[in-house]
Amino acid sequence: MRIQHLQQRLGSGQSLLITEPANIRYLCGFTGSAGCLLLSASQLFLITDYRYTAMAQSECGDKPLTIICRDRAHETLAACIDRLLPNQQQLLVEFAHLTVAALRELEQQMPALNISAAPNWLAEMRACKDEVELAATRQAVHIAEQALAWWLPQVQLGMTEQSLATLLEDKLFALGAEALSFPTIVLSGPRSALPHGKPSERQLQRGDCLLLDFGAIVAGYRSDITRTYFIGEASERQRAFYQAVLQAQLAALAIAGPGVSGHAVNAAAQQVLQASGFGEFAGEGIGHGTGLVLHEYPLMREGCEVRLQAGMVVTIEPGLYQDGFGGVRIEDDILITDSGIEILSQSPKELTILCA
């Protein structure tokens, strides 16, 4: 159905070359690291090489496509495309994912072909999840929250950020994650002001902020959750930071729903953060879609006029980050429904002090 929907958008003499791995997996299930899809209005080819033909047959054997084993030593990709679809007039390509070398090869070896940027069709299609995708997402969230509940009592003064990250990652795999959504972020003290910093050998100290951002992958689909805790005690300013972020997230959650723009959701959170007196420390944007890749369409920030639709899974993650002091972020995965939202991640969000 996905393939047919895409083919219906192609005109006569027009073809589409898909090189983005997540888009390839979405359309035909192929997970190999070398391959591309070539579509016309009536044909579909998965072009790979000898290393992946057996995998392709196993993963895509029930799809309406022809698997092409290209001899890379004797046939360029351009020559292969020309052989498979010799009468094409326009080739749409994914400029964000096609290498410069591959593009130059196509232009040089197929000079008569009009090579143009593909529309945003696949990002829009992938944004709204079906029941199979949602089931995988829910399981990814469930595993992450089980791991978090186990991990919190393990946190002790003197432990390093890196050891805490490794501890959580091991638990994610033990609970059934096939992979990590991304390398786990564990940041403490002043380092929590790094929105996407890497865990270090810094040891937890009393009075630290502890920012944790992590997720699991199940059947290709990801969870993405952030919580911020305090070690031993929380100062008045830390508490004020936390409450500002929490209220900003609640404001964004209250407005999110079908038909609401990403700009409007972001504005609801930013209004709270600006009114808190900490607006100069606010992070950009309120969240993003998630699925086969971590940051999917739509990216919800100022100026994002994309309207949320039922079936979208997006994050809501306001944050405050002050250099030398620390940072707070709270992030949940939510599903846009026909009538509003469903918050998929349910881990507690009240201000929590660990190692008290």
C-alpha positions in Angstrom: 0.0 0.0 0.0 2.8 2.4 0.8 4.6 1.6 -2.4 1.4 2.0 -4.5 0.6 5.3 -2.8 4.1 6.6 -3.7 3.9 5.3 -7.3 0.6 7.1 -7.8 2.4 10.4 -7.3 4.8 9.7 -10.1 4.0 10.9 -13.6 4.9 9.3 -17.0 8.6 9.3 -17.6 9.3 10.2 -14.0 11.2 7.9 -11.5 12.3 8.2 -7.9 15.6 7.1 -6.5 15.5 6.4 -2.7 18.8 6.3 -0.9 17.9 7.1 2.7 18.1 3.8 4.7 15.0 4.6 6.8 12.9 5.3 3.8 14.0 2.1 2.1 13.1 0.1 5.3 9.8 1.9 5.5 8.8 0.9 2.0 10.1 -2.6 1.6 11.6 -3.8 4.9 15.2 -4.0 3.7 17.7 -3.3 6.5 21.0 -3.9 4.7 23.5 -1.1 4.8 24.1 -1.0 1.0 21.1 -0.6 -1.3 18.7 1.8 -2.9 15.2 1.7 -4.3 14.2 2.8 -7.8 10.6 3.4 -8.5 8.6 4.3 -11.6 4.8 4.6 -11.8 4.6 0.9 -12.5 7.9 -0.7 -11.4 10.0 -1.1 -8.3 13.6 -2.3 -8.0 15.7 -2.9 -5.0 19.3 -2.4 -6.1 22.0 -4.0 -3.9 25.0 -6.3 -4.3 26.0 -9.8 -3.6 26.5 -9.2 0.1 22.8 -8.4 0.6 20.8 -10.3 -2.0 20.0 -13.2 0.4 19.0 -10.7 3.1 16.9 -8.8 0.5 15.1 -12.0 -0.5 14.4 -12.8 3.1 13.2 -9.4 4.1 11.4 -8.2 0.9 10.3 -11.5 -0.7 6.6 -10.6 -0.2 6.9 -7.1 -1.7 6.0 -6.3 -5.3 9.6 -5.5 -6.3 12.5 -6.9 -8.3 15.8 -7.5 -6.5 18.8 -6.4 -8.6 22.3 -7.7 -7.7 24.5 -5.0 -9.2 28.1 -5.9 -10.0 29.7 -2.8 -8.6 33.0 -3.5 -10.4 31.5 -3.5 -13.8 28.3 -1.4 -13.6 27.9 2.0 -12.1 24.6 3.0 -10.4 23.8 5.4 -13.3 24.3 2.6 -15.8 22.1 0.3 -13.8 19.3 2.9 -13.5 19.5 3.5 -17.3 19.3 -0.2 -17.9 16.3 -0.8 -15.7 14.4 2.4 -16.8 15.8 3.4 -20.2 13.1 5.8 -21.2 12.9 8.0 -18.1 12.9 11.8 -18.5 13.2 12.9 -14.9 14.8 11.3 -11.9 13.8 12.6 -8.4 16.5 12.1 -5.8 16.9 12.6 -2.1 19.5 15.4 -2.0 19.7 15.3 1.8 21.0 11.7 1.6 22.6 11.2 -1.8 26.4 11.7 -1.7 28.0 14.4 -3.9 30.0 11.7 -5.6 26.9 9.7 -6.5 25.1 12.8 -7.8 28.0 13.8 -10.0 28.1 10.3 -11.4 24.5 10.5 -12.3 24.8 13.9 -13.9 27.9 13.0 -15.9 26.7 9.6 -17.1 23.0 10.5 -17.7 23.3 14.1 -19.1 20.0 14.0 -20.9 18.1 13.1 -17.7 16.5 15.9 -15.6 17.7 15.2 -12.0 15.6 17.1 -9.5 15.0 17.1 -5.7 12.3 14.7 -4.6 9.3 16.2 -2.8 8.9 15.6 0.9 6.5 12.7 0.3 8.2 10.0 2.4 8.8 12.2 5.4 5.1 13.1 5.4 4.0 9.5 4.9 6.3 8.2 7.7 5.1 10.9 10.1 1.7 9.2 10.7 2.2 5.7 12.2 0.0 2.6 11.6 -0.9 0.1 14.3 2.2 -2.0 13.7 4.5 1.0 14.1 2.6 2.2 17.2 2.9 -1.2 18.8 6.6 -1.1 18.4 6.8 2.4 19.7 4.8 1.6 22.7 7.1 -1.4 23.5 10.1 0.8 23.1 8.7 3.3 25.6 7.7 0.5 27.9 11.3 -0.9 27.9 12.8 2.5 28.5 10.5 3.2 31.5 11.1 -0.2 33.0 14.8 0.4 32.7 14.5 3.8 34.3 12.5 2.5 37.3 15.2 -0.1 37.9 18.1 2.4 37.4 17.0 5.2 39.8 17.6 3.3 43.0 21.1 2.4 41.7 22.2 6.0 41.6 24.8 6.8 44.3 27.1 9.7 45.2 30.5 9.2 43.6 29.3 7.3 40.6 30.5 8.7 37.2 28.3 9.8 34.4 29.8 7.2 32.2 29.2 4.3 34.6 25.6 5.4 35.1 25.0 5.5 31.3 26.5 2.1 30.9 24.4 0.7 33.7 21.2 2.0 32.1 22.2 0.8 28.6 22.9 -2.7 29.8 19.4 -2.8 31.4 17.8 -1.6 28.2 19.3 -4.5 26.3 18.5 -7.0 29.1 14.8 -5.9 28.8 14.7 -6.5 25.1 15.8 -3.4 23.3 17.3 -4.3 19.9 19.5 -1.2 20.0 19.7 2.2 21.6 17.7 5.1 20.2 21.0 7.1 20.5 24.0 7.1 22.9 22.6 7.6 26.3 23.1 11.1 27.7 23.9 11.4 31.5 25.1 14.8 32.6 25.7 16.1 36.1 26.3 19.4 37.8 27.4 22.2 35.4 27.7 19.7 32.6 23.9 19.3 32.6 23.8 22.6 30.7 25.1 20.8 27.6 21.9 19.9 25.8 23.4 16.9 24.0 26.7 16.4 25.9 28.4 13.1 26.3 28.8 11.3 29.6 32.2 11.9 31.2 34.1 10.5 34.2 32.7 13.3 36.4 31.5 11.9 39.7 28.1 12.7 41.2 28.2 15.3 44.0 25.7 16.5 46.4 23.7 19.4 45.0 24.1 18.3 41.3 21.5 18.4 38.6 21.4 15.0 36.9 20.0 15.1 33.4 19.2 11.8 31.7 18.1 11.5 28.0 17.8 8.0 26.6 15.6 5.5 24.6 15.3 2.0 23.2 14.6 0.7 19.7 12.1 -2.1 19.0 11.5 -3.3 15.5 13.2 -0.1 14.2 11.0 2.3 16.2 12.3 4.5 19.0 11.5 6.0 22.4 13.0 9.2 23.5 12.6 10.3 27.1 14.4 12.9 29.3 14.1 13.4 33.0 16.1 15.7 35.4 16.8 14.8 39.0 18.8 16.4 41.9 21.4 14.7 44.0 21.1 15.0 47.7 19.4 18.4 47.7 18.1 21.1 45.4 18.7 24.8 45.7 16.0 27.4 45.4 17.2 28.4 41.9 17.4 24.7 40.8 13.8 24.2 42.0 12.7 27.4 40.2 14.4 26.1 37.0 12.7 22.8 37.3 9.2 24.2 37.9 9.6 26.6 35.0 10.4 23.7 32.6 7.7 21.5 34.0 5.0 24.2 33.6 6.3 24.9 30.1 5.9 21.3 29.2 2.4 21.1 30.7 1.4 24.2 28.7 2.7 22.6 25.5 0.9 19.3 26.2 -2.3 21.2 26.9 -2.4 22.8 23.5 -1.0 19.9 21.4 -3.5 18.0 19.3 -4.7 17.5 15.7 -4.7 20.6 13.6 -2.3 22.6 15.9 0.9 23.8 14.3 4.3 23.1 15.6 4.8 26.8 16.0 1.8 27.1 18.3 3.0 24.2 20.5 6.4 25.8 20.8 5.0 29.2 21.5 2.9 27.9 24.4 6.1 26.5 26.1 8.2 29.5 25.3 5.6 31.9 26.7 5.9 30.1 30.1 9.7 30.1 30.0 9.9 33.8 29.1 7.5 34.7 31.9 9.6 32.7 34.4 12.5 35.1 34.2 14.8 32.4 32.8 13.9 32.9 29.1 17.5 33.8 28.1 18.4 30.2 29.0 15.6 28.5 27.0 16.5 25.9 24.4 15.3 26.3 20.8 12.2 24.4 19.8 9.8 22.2 21.7 10.3 18.8 20.0 10.3 16.6 17.0 8.7 13.6 15.4 10.3 10.2 16.1 10.1 6.8 14.5 12.7 4.9 12.3 15.1 7.8 13.0 15.3 9.9 16.1 14.5 13.3 14.7 11.7 12.9 12.1 9.3 15.3 10.5 7.9 17.6 11.9 10.6 19.6 13.7 8.5 21.8 16.0 10.1 25.2 16.5 9.4 28.8 15.8 7.9 29.1 12.3 6.9 25.5 12.0 3.5 25.6 10.3 3.2 21.9 10.0 -0.1 20.9 11.5 -0.1 17.9 13.8 -2.1 14.9 12.6 -3.6 11.8 14.2 -1.0 9.0 14.2 2.0 11.3 14.6 4.4 10.5 17.5 6.3 13.5 18.6 8.3 14.6 21.6 7.6 17.5 23.9 10.9 18.6 25.5 11.4 22.2 26.8 14.6 22.9 28.5 16.7 25.6 30.3 20.5 25.5 30.1 22.7 28.0 32.0 26.5 27.7 31.5 28.3 27.1 34.8 25.0 26.4 36.6 23.3 23.4 35.0 20.3 22.5 32.9 16.9 21.0 33.2 14.9 19.2 30.4 11.7 17.2 30.7 10.7 15.1 27.6 7.8 12.8 26.8 6.8 10.9 23.8 3.2 11.7 22.8 0.8 10.3 20.2 -1.5 12.7 18.4 -5.0 11.2 18.4 -8.3 12.2 16.6 -9.4 14.1 19.6 -6.2 15.2 21.4 -3.1 13.4 22.6 -2.0 10.3 24.4 1.1 10.7 26.6 3.0 7.4 25.9 5.8 7.9 28.5 4.3 7.9 32.0 7.4 8.1 34.3 6.9 10.5 37.2 7.8 14.2 36.6 7.5 15.7 40.0 10.8 17.2 41.3 12.8 14.2 42.7 15.8 14.2 44.9 18.0 11.1 44.7 20.6 10.0 47.3 18.8 12.0 50.0 
